[in-house]
């Protein structure tokens, strides 16, 4: 997805009346003029073609734009934090164990990057773990011959007294994860509060929105968003999400009151 498309989804989400049914209506002429100059109106049509946005006109001529559920998920960065924390855990761990020769280091690094992008934690460089079913990974392996000496998926429970909390602490660096949320908080609290009625105000606000979005994505990229039952003491992700909703709801009010001739 192109950066401008991501940015427009983000703007649409937080300019909506609610997050549960993301809808924004009656864009002002000033907003449309600003959006046109920034190339966003062309992106609206692209979002509709990808079925991330629905648009319709009421009998009175009012415009109604609504993010689809897939569009909402994309606007959140591909994962809904609350849904992730709410998901049930069956008490089983899934492990990916691999032994890729040094001669195939590029393949090994590619595999590690893939596992990290999927929220796996690592107990060792070649032992990765997740609390979630590995249906997607099994499907990938099913496309080719299986070499258990190089790569194997295992579903298991600890059997030597290891606690789930110890496994979580060993697999993910929550100190680093919390630091990411702290950096995001610093940017979040710098929200420009003046009315969006001048070009300078609009540019400053837009610049802050972009910085906030990047900081949030960087913070959540490190976070596996574990089920609530596995979250460690001191984890700040949920608090960061609640604060983000609060601040960006206020930012949405500013966007909906956008007035610039």
C-alpha positions in Angstrom: 0.0 0.0 0.0 1.3 3.4 -1.0 2.2 5.9 1.8 -0.5 8.4 0.7 -3.1 5.7 0.7 -2.1 4.7 4.2 -2.3 8.3 5.3 -5.7 8.8 3.8 -7.1 5.7 5.6 -5.6 7.1 8.8 -7.2 10.5 8.3 -10.5 8.9 7.4 -10.5 6.8 10.5 -9.8 9.5 13.0 -12.0 12.1 11.3 -15.0 9.7 11.7 -17.7 10.1 14.2 -16.9 6.8 15.9 -14.3 4.1 15.6 -16.9 1.2 15.6 -18.6 2.4 12.5 -16.0 4.7 10.8 -18.1 7.3 9.0 -17.4 10.9 8.0 -20.0 13.1 6.3 -20.4 16.5 4.7 -16.7 17.3 4.0 -16.5 21.0 3.8 -15.5 22.8 0.6 -12.3 24.0 2.4 -11.4 20.4 3.3 -12.0 19.2 -0.2 -9.9 22.0 -1.6 -7.1 21.1 0.7 -7.5 17.4 0.0 -7.4 18.0 -3.7 -4.2 20.0 -3.5 -2.6 17.1 -1.5 -3.8 14.5 -4.0 -6.2 12.8 -1.5 -9.4 12.9 -3.6 -7.8 10.7 -6.2 -6.9 8.3 -3.4 -10.6 8.1 -2.4 -11.4 6.5 -5.7 -8.6 4.0 -5.2 -9.9 3.1 -1.7 -13.3 2.5 -3.1 -11.9 0.2 -5.8 -10.1 -1.8 -3.2 -13.3 -1.9 -1.1 -11.7 -0.2 1.8 -14.1 2.8 1.5 -17.8 3.0 0.7 -19.4 6.3 -0.5 -23.0 7.3 -1.2 -25.1 10.4 -1.6 -28.3 10.9 0.3 -31.5 12.3 -1.3 -30.6 15.7 0.2 -27.3 15.7 -1.5 -25.2 15.0 1.6 -22.1 12.9 1.1 -21.5 9.9 3.3 -18.1 8.1 3.4 -17.7 5.0 5.5 -14.6 2.8 6.0 -15.3 -0.9 5.5 -14.2 -3.3 8.2 -11.2 -4.2 6.0 -10.5 -0.5 5.5 -10.7 0.1 9.3 -8.2 -2.7 9.9 -5.8 -1.3 7.3 -6.1 2.2 8.9 -5.1 0.7 12.2 -1.9 -0.7 10.7 -3.2 -4.2 9.9 -4.1 -5.2 13.5 -6.8 -4.1 15.8 -5.1 -4.0 19.3 -8.3 -4.5 21.3 -9.3 -7.5 19.2 -5.8 -9.0 19.7 -5.8 -8.5 23.5 -9.4 -10.0 23.7 -8.6 -13.1 21.7 -8.8 -16.4 23.6 -5.7 -18.5 24.2 -6.0 -22.3 24.4 -3.0 -22.7 26.7 -0.7 -24.2 23.9 2.4 -22.7 22.5 3.5 -23.2 18.9 7.2 -23.3 18.1 9.1 -23.0 14.9 12.5 -24.7 15.0 14.9 -24.4 12.1 18.5 -25.2 11.3 19.4 -23.4 8.0 23.0 -23.8 6.9 25.3 -20.8 6.9 25.5 -21.1 3.1 21.8 -20.2 3.0 22.1 -17.2 5.4 19.8 -15.0 3.2 17.1 -17.7 3.5 17.6 -17.9 7.3 17.4 -14.1 7.7 14.3 -14.0 5.5 12.6 -16.6 7.7 13.5 -14.7 10.9 12.1 -11.4 9.4 8.9 -13.2 8.4 8.4 -14.7 11.9 9.1 -11.3 13.6 6.6 -9.6 11.3 4.0 -12.2 12.3 4.5 -11.4 16.0 6.6 -14.5 16.9 9.0 -14.1 19.8 12.4 -15.9 19.9 13.8 -18.0 22.7 16.9 -18.6 20.6 17.7 -17.4 17.1 16.4 -20.6 15.7 13.6 -21.2 18.1 10.6 -19.0 17.7 7.3 -19.1 19.6 3.7 -17.9 19.4 0.5 -18.5 21.4 -1.5 -18.6 18.1 -2.3 -21.4 15.7 0.1 -21.6 12.8 -2.3 -22.3 10.0 -0.7 -19.9 7.6 2.8 -21.3 8.2 1.5 -24.9 7.8 0.0 -23.9 4.5 3.3 -22.4 3.3 5.1 -25.6 4.2 2.5 -27.7 2.5 3.5 -26.2 -0.8 6.8 -28.0 -0.9 8.7 -31.0 0.6 9.1 -31.0 4.3 12.6 -31.5 5.8 12.2 -31.9 9.5 16.0 -31.6 10.0 15.8 -28.1 8.6 12.4 -26.8 9.8 9.7 -28.1 12.0 6.5 -26.7 13.7 5.6 -28.0 17.1 2.6 -27.5 19.3 3.4 -28.0 23.0 3.0 -27.1 26.7 5.9 -26.6 29.1 6.6 -29.7 31.2 9.5 -28.9 33.5 7.9 -26.2 35.7 8.4 -23.3 33.3 5.6 -20.7 33.7 3.9 -19.0 30.8 5.2 -15.7 32.3 8.8 -16.9 32.1 8.2 -17.9 28.5 6.8 -14.5 27.6 9.7 -12.8 29.3 12.2 -14.9 27.5 10.6 -14.6 24.0 9.9 -10.8 23.8 11.7 -7.7 25.1 8.9 -5.8 26.8 11.3 -3.2 28.1 12.0 -2.2 24.5 8.3 -2.5 23.6 7.4 -0.1 26.4 10.1 2.3 25.3 8.5 2.4 21.9 5.2 3.4 23.5 6.9 6.0 25.6 8.4 7.6 22.4 4.9 7.5 20.8 3.4 9.2 23.9 5.8 12.1 23.6 4.7 12.8 20.0 1.0 12.2 20.8 1.0 14.8 23.5 2.5 17.4 21.1 -0.9 17.7 19.3 -1.3 21.2 17.9 -4.5 22.6 19.5 -5.2 25.7 17.5 -8.1 25.9 15.0 -7.4 24.7 11.5 -8.2 28.0 9.8 -4.9 28.9 8.2 -2.5 27.2 5.8 0.2 27.2 8.5 -2.1 25.6 11.1 -3.2 22.9 8.6 0.4 22.0 7.7 1.5 21.9 11.3 -1.4 19.6 12.2 -0.8 17.4 9.1 2.8 17.1 10.0 1.9 16.0 13.6 -0.6 13.5 12.3 2.1 11.9 10.1 4.7 11.8 12.9 2.1 10.2 15.3 1.1 7.6 12.8 4.7 6.6 12.1 5.5 6.5 15.9 2.5 4.3 16.6 3.4 1.8 13.8 7.0 1.6 15.0 5.8 0.9 18.6 3.3 -1.8 17.6 5.6 -3.4 15.1 7.7 -4.6 18.1 4.6 -5.6 20.1 3.1 -9.1 19.6 -0.2 -7.8 21.1 -0.5 -11.0 23.2 -3.8 -12.2 24.6 -4.7 -10.5 27.9 -3.9 -13.7 29.9 -0.3 -13.5 28.8 0.4 -9.8 29.2 3.3 -9.2 31.6 3.2 -6.8 34.6 4.2 -3.3 33.6 3.1 -3.6 30.0 2.0 -0.2 28.8 0.5 -1.0 25.4 -3.2 -0.9 26.6 -2.7 2.4 28.4 -1.0 3.8 25.3 -3.9 2.7 23.1 -6.5 4.3 25.4 -4.6 7.6 25.4 -4.3 7.4 21.7 -8.0 7.0 21.2 -8.6 10.0 23.5 -6.2 12.3 21.9 -7.0 11.4 18.3 -10.8 11.7 19.1 -10.0 15.3 19.9 -7.9 15.6 16.8 -10.9 14.2 14.8 -13.0 17.1 16.2 -10.4 19.5 14.9 -10.5 17.9 11.4 -14.2 17.9 11.3 -14.2 21.7 12.1 -11.6 22.4 9.4 -12.2 25.9 8.0 -9.8 27.3 5.5 -10.9 29.4 2.5 
